[in-house]
Amino acid sequence: MEAREELRKLRESTGMNRKEFCEYFEIPYMTETDWELGNRRVPQYLLHLMEYKIQMEKLADKRNKDDIEDDATD
């Protein structure tokens, strides 16, 4: 799979549109658009870092929800 396809799938997996995704990662909108359209190549290391951040924040969100549920049942 090409890097641009990986980026698009990653963005879609978050449920964000391009604008939200760019704001979340503090990436210029045109840069991200060029990456997805294949006009520029997204660095592979950056894709890995984005994936990692998304995974860690989902994990953190899940832990926070679990803690809140545990407090509610006590």
N, C-alpha and C positions, 0 to 999 in steps of 0.2 A: 504494500500500500504506500502511496506517495505521502510525503509529509503534509501536503496541503489537505489531503483527504483525512489524515489523522487529526489535523487541527480542526477541521469542520466537525468530525465525529465527536471530538472532545468538547467543542463548544456546544453542540447539540445535546450531549449527555448532561450538561449542566442545566439545560432548559433556558439558557440565556440567548438573547439575540446578539448580533455583532456589537452593537453599541454598549450593551451591558457587560459583555465579555471584555471589551476593550477597557472600560472603566474599572472593572474588577482587577485586571492585570496591569493597568496603567500603560497600555499600548496605544499608540496613535491609531485612530480608526482606519486611515488609509493604508497603514502598514499591514494591519491584520487583513484588510480587504485584499491587498496585493498578494498576501500569502495564500489566502483561500482561492483566489483566482489563478494562481500559478505565475503571476507576474514577477514575484520575488520568492525566494526559497526560505522557509522558516528554518532556523537552526535546530537541528535534532536535539541538542542539549536543552534548548528552551522548551520544546515539546515535553521532554521528560520532567523538567521542573514544574511546568504547568500541571501535568498529570499528578505529580506528587503533591502539590499544594491542594488540588481539588480533593484528592483522596484523604489527605490529612485533615482537611477542614470538615469533610463529611464524617470522618471518624470522630473528630472533636464534637461536632453537632450531635452525633449519636450518643456519645458519652454524656453530654450535657442533658439530653432528653432522658437517658436512663437514670441519671442522678435525680432529676426532678421527679420522675415516676417513683423512685425508691423513697424519696422524702414524703411523697403524698401517701404512700402505703404505710408509713410508720406511725 
